[in-house]
Amino acid sequence: MAVLALLICMAVSLCIGRYPLRGRMLLDWLAAVVSGGGGDRVVSRIMVDIRLPRILIAVFAGGALSVAGAAYQGIFRNPMASPDVLGVSAGAGFGAALGILLSLPAPLVQLVSFAFGILAVGASVLIAWAAGRHQNMTLVLVLSGMMVSSLFSAFISLVKYLADPNSQLPEITYWLMGSFSAVTKDSLLPAFVSGLAAFVPLMLLRWRINLLTFGDEEARAMGVNTAAIRAAAIGCATLLTASVVSIGGQIGWIGLVIPHLARMMAGPNYLTLLPLSLLTGGIGLLVVDTVARSLIQIELPLSILTAVIGAPFFVFLLIRKRKGWT
């Protein structure tokens, strides 16, 4: 059902935009492409060069953030955990801001953003390992992530202070608010390769993440190496989040709210929760991005819409839950 809903949303999104397309036009274009023809040149350009890459990236980003959020909520046993809990969003944001400040080309800005996102999480893990080897590692890791995130947020503020207010500062500010307006066909392959490299291991570790939700002692009693599983899950969730932030900027609420929605539909079992989080996250962000690019004349930043929609919806979920978060 979720797969069908995603396909319907993608088809509707293909028809919506500054140049609206009727369903008949979309079907005629698809028929022409399947039969070996190119179809209408204007429609082909809109579909292949603009809308289809953006739709695929939106689905990938929503699914990646949702899966990362669900993984973090499980391994930290915290319903408020989100993909940026260890500072990856702040680190990637600083990397992108630094790349824009240095006037790097767009592919290098994405690469620097991705690298600093990974670096931020590495710093959080290293600090937690040095400071909390004989303490509650989960708590120390979260606190380390908060500290690293705050530090990189300060670095972002410094870069914005140093940036040219007429050219670089608006670009940095807009990028940090999240948008897929700069997405091209060339953005698809790196995103999907990194996403696949992170998602497949998480899918294989689903039942072990189930055991982590019961606590480390219970998991170790069942023969699970909790430290190794937690490290692998954190690494995969970080890779997913850094990939999204490096492409589309900082997009909040998706990784926090969607896993709760998926949990309401599928229950707390990660064998079904992670795949459903992937699909519902893709649908959620695709709907938000479609609204962002078509609601008014100018394109709205994604973080504004995700906050406006996500915050009230999260309150609704909190009211619905009477017994725990699972």
C-alpha positions in Angstrom: 0.0 0.0 0.0 2.8 2.4 0.9 4.6 1.6 -2.4 1.4 2.4 -4.3 0.9 5.6 -2.4 4.5 6.6 -3.2 4.1 5.9 -6.9 0.8 8.0 -7.0 2.5 10.9 -5.2 5.4 10.8 -7.7 3.0 10.8 -10.7 1.0 13.7 -9.3 4.2 15.6 -8.5 5.4 15.2 -12.0 2.4 17.1 -13.3 2.6 19.9 -10.8 4.8 23.0 -11.2 5.3 26.3 -13.0 4.5 24.5 -16.2 1.6 22.3 -15.3 1.1 19.0 -17.2 -2.2 17.1 -17.6 -2.2 13.4 -16.9 -2.8 12.8 -20.5 0.3 14.7 -21.5 2.3 12.6 -19.0 0.9 9.3 -20.4 1.6 10.3 -24.0 5.2 11.3 -23.1 5.7 7.9 -21.3 4.2 6.0 -24.2 6.5 7.8 -26.6 9.6 7.1 -24.5 8.7 3.4 -24.1 8.1 3.1 -27.9 11.6 4.5 -28.6 10.6 8.0 -29.5 11.6 11.1 -27.6 8.2 12.5 -27.1 7.5 16.2 -26.9 10.8 18.1 -26.5 9.5 20.6 -24.0 7.8 17.9 -21.9 11.0 15.8 -22.1 13.2 18.6 -20.9 10.9 19.4 -18.0 10.6 15.7 -17.0 14.2 14.4 -17.5 16.2 17.5 -16.7 14.1 19.2 -13.9 11.3 17.4 -12.3 12.3 13.7 -12.3 15.7 14.2 -10.7 14.2 16.5 -8.1 11.4 14.0 -7.3 13.9 11.1 -7.0 16.1 13.2 -4.7 13.2 14.3 -2.6 12.1 10.6 -2.2 15.6 9.5 -1.4 16.2 12.4 1.1 12.9 11.8 2.9 13.5 8.1 3.1 17.1 8.5 4.2 16.3 11.0 7.0 13.4 8.9 8.2 15.4 5.6 8.3 18.3 7.4 10.1 15.9 8.9 12.6 14.3 5.5 13.3 17.7 3.9 13.7 18.9 6.6 16.2 15.6 6.3 18.2 16.2 2.6 18.5 19.9 2.5 19.4 19.6 5.4 21.8 16.2 4.3 23.2 15.1 7.9 22.9 11.9 9.0 21.1 13.3 12.5 20.7 16.4 11.3 18.8 16.7 12.7 15.3 19.3 12.3 12.5 21.3 15.4 13.7 21.6 14.2 17.3 25.4 13.7 16.9 26.0 16.9 15.0 26.0 15.7 11.5 23.7 18.4 10.2 25.6 21.2 11.9 28.9 19.8 10.6 27.6 19.4 7.0 26.1 22.9 7.2 29.4 24.4 8.2 31.1 22.5 5.4 28.7 23.9 2.8 28.9 27.4 4.2 32.7 27.2 4.1 32.6 26.0 0.5 30.4 28.9 -0.5 32.6 31.3 1.4 35.6 30.0 -0.6 33.6 30.2 -3.9 34.0 26.5 -4.6 32.0 25.0 -7.5 28.7 23.2 -6.4 30.1 19.6 -6.6 33.0 20.6 -4.3 30.6 22.4 -1.9 28.6 19.1 -1.6 31.8 17.1 -1.1 33.1 19.5 1.6 29.7 19.4 3.3 29.6 15.7 3.3 33.1 15.4 4.7 32.4 17.8 7.6 29.2 16.0 8.4 31.2 12.8 8.8 33.9 14.6 10.7 31.4 16.1 13.2 30.0 12.6 14.1 33.5 11.3 14.3 34.4 14.0 16.8 31.3 13.2 18.9 32.2 9.6 19.0 35.8 10.3 19.9 34.9 12.7 22.7 32.4 10.2 24.1 34.9 7.4 24.0 37.5 9.5 25.8 35.1 10.9 28.4 32.7 8.1 29.1 34.5 4.7 28.9 33.3 3.8 32.4 30.0 5.7 32.3 26.7 5.4 30.4 28.0 5.6 26.9 24.7 6.3 25.3 24.1 9.4 27.5 27.7 10.6 27.0 27.4 10.2 23.3 24.3 12.3 23.1 25.9 15.0 25.2 29.0 15.0 23.1 26.8 15.3 20.0 25.1 18.4 21.5 28.4 20.0 22.2 29.8 19.3 18.7 26.6 20.5 17.2 26.8 23.7 19.2 30.4 24.2 18.2 29.8 23.8 14.5 26.7 26.1 14.7 29.1 28.8 16.1 31.4 28.1 13.2 28.5 28.6 10.8 27.7 32.0 12.4 31.4 33.0 12.0 31.3 32.1 8.3 28.1 34.1 7.8 29.7 37.0 9.6 32.7 36.9 7.2 30.7 36.3 4.0 29.9 38.9 1.5 26.5 40.3 2.5 25.5 40.9 -1.1 26.2 37.5 -2.7 27.6 34.8 -0.4 25.5 35.5 2.7 22.1 35.1 1.0 23.3 31.9 -0.7 24.5 30.5 2.6 21.3 31.4 4.4 19.1 29.9 1.7 21.1 26.8 1.5 20.9 26.3 5.3 17.1 26.5 5.1 17.0 23.5 2.8 16.1 23.3 -0.9 16.4 20.9 -3.8 16.3 23.7 -6.4 20.0 23.1 -7.4 19.5 19.3 -7.9 20.5 18.0 -11.3 20.8 14.6 -12.9 24.4 14.5 -11.8 23.3 14.6 -8.2 21.5 11.2 -8.4 24.3 8.7 -8.7 26.4 9.8 -5.7 23.3 10.1 -3.5 21.9 6.7 -4.4 25.3 5.0 -4.1 26.0 6.4 -0.6 22.3 5.7 0.4 22.5 2.1 -0.8 25.8 1.6 1.0 24.2 2.7 4.3 20.7 1.3 3.9 21.6 -2.3 3.1 23.7 -2.8 6.3 20.9 -1.2 8.4 18.4 -3.6 6.8 20.6 -6.5 7.7 21.0 -5.3 11.3 17.2 -4.8 11.9 16.7 -7.6 14.3 19.8 -6.7 16.3 18.5 -3.1 16.6 15.3 -4.7 18.0 17.4 -6.2 20.8 19.1 -2.9 21.5 15.7 -1.3 22.3 15.5 -3.6 25.3 18.7 -2.4 26.8 22.4 -3.3 26.5 22.3 -5.9 29.3 19.5 -7.9 27.7 21.1 -7.6 24.3 24.4 -8.9 25.6 22.7 -11.7 27.3 21.4 -12.8 23.9 24.9 -12.8 22.5 24.8 -9.4 20.7 27.9 -7.3 20.6 26.2 -4.0 21.5 29.2 -1.8 20.9 29.7 -3.1 17.4 26.1 -3.0 16.4 25.7 0.6 17.8 28.8 1.7 16.0 27.6 0.2 12.7 24.1 1.7 13.0 25.5 5.1 13.9 27.9 5.0 10.9 25.1 4.0 8.5 22.7 6.6 9.8 25.4 9.3 9.7 26.2 8.4 6.1 22.5 8.7 5.1 22.1 12.1 6.9 25.3 13.5 5.6 24.3 12.6 2.0 21.0 14.4 2.3 22.4 17.5 4.0 25.2 17.8 1.5 22.6 17.9 -1.4 19.6 19.7 0.1 20.8 21.6 3.2 19.4 21.2 6.7 15.9 19.7 6.6 14.3 19.3 10.0 11.5 17.3 11.5 11.3 14.6 8.8 13.7 12.3 10.7 11.9 12.9 14.0 8.2 12.8 13.1 8.0 10.2 10.3 9.5 7.3 12.3 6.8 7.9 14.9 4.1 7.8 12.2 5.6 4.6 10.8 5.7 3.1 14.3 2.0 3.8 14.7 1.3 1.9 11.5 3.8 -1.0 11.7 4.6 -1.3 15.4 8.0 -1.2 17.1 9.4 -4.2 15.2 12.4 -2.9 13.1 11.9 -5.7 10.6 9.0 -3.8 9.2 9.6 -0.4 10.8 12.7 0.5 8.7 11.2 -0.3 5.3 8.0 1.5 6.2 10.0 4.5 7.4 11.8 4.6 4.1 8.5 4.7 2.1 6.6 7.1 4.4 9.6 9.4 4.6 9.9 9.5 0.9 6.2 10.3 0.5 6.4 13.0 3.3 9.3 15.0 1.9 8.1 14.6 -1.7 4.7 16.2 -0.7 6.5 19.0 1.2 8.9 19.7 -1.7 6.0 19.7 -4.2 4.2 22.3 -2.1 7.4 24.3 -1.6 8.0 24.7 -5.4 4.4 25.3 -6.5 2.5 27.0 -3.6 3.5 30.6 -4.5 5.6 32.4 -7.1 8.8 32.0 -5.2 10.1 28.7 -3.9 9.8 28.2 -0.2 12.7 26.7 1.8 11.9 23.2 2.9 12.8 23.7 6.6 10.0 26.3 6.9 7.4 23.9 5.6 8.7 20.9 7.5 8.5 22.9 10.8 5.1 24.3 10.1 3.7 20.9 9.2 5.9 18.7 11.5 5.6 20.5 14.8 1.7 20.4 15.0 1.7 16.8 13.7 4.3 15.8 16.4 2.0 17.4 19.1 -0.8 15.3 17.7 1.3 12.1 17.9 2.2 13.0 21.5 -1.4 13.4 22.4 -2.3 10.1 20.7 0.4 8.2 22.7 -0.7 7.2 26.1 1.7 4.4 27.0 5.4 5.0 26.1 6.8 5.8 22.7 6.6 2.3 21.2 
